[in-house]
C-alpha cells in the first residue's frame, strides 16, 4: 500500500456509516488501516457495518444520533472521544 493511503493509528468518524455511501467510505477507510466511529440514525445497518469493519481487524464504535441536532452532535463527540481517545 502506498504510504499516502496508510491510515494505521488514525481514527475516522463517518456519518451515515450504516448507509450505502457512508458504509462504502467506512470500509475503504478500514481497509487503509483506520479505526472507525460510525454515526447513523439506524442501529441495525450500523451494527452490521461495524461487524464488517471489525472483521478487517479494525476497532469500530457505533453511535446513534441525528447530526442535524447541535446538542446531539456535542454528545456524540464526547462519546467518540471516550470510546477511541481521539478523532483524526
C-alpha positions as a Markdown table, in Angstrom:
| # | Residue | x | y | z |
|---|---|---|---|---|
| 1 | Unk | 0.0 | 0.0 | 0.0 |
| 2 | Unk | 1.3 | 3.5 | -0.9 |
| 3 | Unk | 2.2 | 5.4 | 2.3 |
| 4 | Unk | -0.3 | 8.1 | 1.3 |
| 5 | Unk | -3.1 | 5.7 | 1.9 |
| 6 | Unk | -1.7 | 4.2 | 5.2 |
| 7 | Unk | -4.2 | 5.2 | 7.9 |
| 8 | Unk | -2.9 | 2.9 | 10.7 |
| 9 | Unk | -3.2 | 4.6 | 14.0 |
| 10 | Unk | -5.8 | 7.0 | 12.7 |
| 11 | Unk | -9.4 | 7.3 | 13.8 |
| 12 | Unk | -12.0 | 8.3 | 11.3 |
| 13 | Unk | -15.6 | 9.4 | 12.1 |
| 14 | Unk | -18.1 | 8.5 | 9.3 |
| 15 | Unk | -21.6 | 10.0 | 9.4 |
| 16 | Unk | -24.2 | 7.8 | 7.6 |
| 17 | Unk | -21.9 | 4.8 | 8.3 |
| 18 | Unk | -24.8 | 2.4 | 8.0 |
| 19 | Unk | -25.8 | 3.6 | 4.6 |
| 20 | Unk | -24.5 | 2.8 | 1.1 |
| 21 | Unk | -22.2 | 5.7 | 0.6 |
| 22 | Unk | -21.1 | 6.2 | 4.2 |
| 23 | Unk | -20.7 | 2.4 | 4.5 |
| 24 | Unk | -18.5 | 2.2 | 1.4 |
| 25 | Unk | -16.4 | 5.1 | 2.8 |
| 26 | Unk | -16.1 | 3.3 | 6.1 |
| 27 | Unk | -14.9 | 0.1 | 4.5 |
| 28 | Unk | -12.4 | 1.9 | 2.4 |
| 29 | Unk | -11.0 | 3.7 | 5.5 |
| 30 | Unk | -10.9 | 0.5 | 7.4 |
| 31 | Unk | -9.0 | -1.3 | 4.6 |
| 32 | Unk | -6.5 | 1.6 | 4.7 |
| 33 | Unk | -6.0 | 0.9 | 8.4 |
| 34 | Unk | -8.2 | 3.4 | 10.2 |
| 35 | Unk | -10.2 | 2.6 | 13.2 |
| 36 | Unk | -13.7 | 3.9 | 12.9 |
| 37 | Unk | -16.6 | 5.7 | 14.7 |
| 38 | Unk | -19.8 | 5.2 | 12.7 |
| 39 | Unk | -22.6 | 7.6 | 13.3 |
| 40 | Unk | -26.1 | 6.9 | 11.9 |
| 41 | Unk | -29.8 | 7.2 | 12.7 |
| 42 | Unk | -30.3 | 3.5 | 12.3 |
| 43 | Unk | -28.7 | 1.0 | 14.7 |
| 44 | Unk | -29.2 | -2.3 | 12.7 |
| 45 | Unk | -27.3 | -1.4 | 9.5 |
| 46 | Unk | -24.6 | 0.4 | 11.5 |
| 47 | Unk | -24.1 | -2.6 | 13.7 |
| 48 | Unk | -23.8 | -4.8 | 10.6 |
| 49 | Unk | -21.2 | -2.4 | 9.1 |
| 50 | Unk | -19.3 | -2.4 | 12.4 |
| 51 | Unk | -19.0 | -6.2 | 12.3 |
| 52 | Unk | -17.6 | -6.0 | 8.8 |
| 53 | Unk | -15.1 | -3.3 | 9.9 |
| 54 | Unk | -14.1 | -5.4 | 12.9 |
| 55 | Unk | -13.6 | -8.5 | 10.6 |
| 56 | Unk | -10.8 | -6.5 | 9.0 |
| 57 | Unk | -9.1 | -6.2 | 12.4 |
| 58 | Unk | -10.0 | -2.6 | 13.0 |
| 59 | Unk | -11.7 | -1.1 | 16.1 |
| 60 | Unk | -15.2 | 0.3 | 15.4 |
| 61 | Unk | -17.6 | 2.1 | 17.7 |
| 62 | Unk | -21.2 | 2.8 | 16.7 |
| 63 | Unk | -23.1 | 5.9 | 17.8 |
| 64 | Unk | -26.7 | 6.5 | 17.1 |
| 65 | Unk | -28.0 | 10.1 | 16.7 |
| 66 | Unk | -29.1 | 12.9 | 14.4 |
| 67 | Unk | -26.1 | 15.0 | 13.2 |
| 68 | Unk | -28.6 | 17.8 | 12.3 |
| 69 | Unk | -29.1 | 18.5 | 16.1 |
| 70 | Unk | -26.3 | 20.5 | 17.6 |
| 71 | Unk | -26.8 | 19.1 | 21.2 |
| 72 | Unk | -26.7 | 15.6 | 19.8 |
| 73 | Unk | -23.5 | 16.3 | 17.9 |
| 74 | Unk | -21.9 | 17.6 | 21.1 |
| 75 | Unk | -22.9 | 14.4 | 22.9 |
| 76 | Unk | -21.8 | 12.2 | 20.1 |
| 77 | Unk | -18.4 | 13.9 | 20.0 |
| 78 | Unk | -17.9 | 13.3 | 23.7 |
| 79 | Unk | -18.9 | 9.7 | 23.3 |
| 80 | Unk | -16.5 | 9.3 | 20.3 |
| 81 | Unk | -13.6 | 10.7 | 22.3 |
| 82 | Unk | -14.4 | 8.5 | 25.2 |
| 83 | Unk | -14.6 | 5.4 | 23.0 |
| 84 | Unk | -11.4 | 5.7 | 20.9 |
| 85 | Unk | -9.5 | 8.6 | 22.5 |
| 86 | Unk | -9.2 | 10.9 | 19.5 |
| 87 | Unk | -10.5 | 11.5 | 16.0 |
| 88 | Unk | -8.1 | 12.5 | 13.2 |
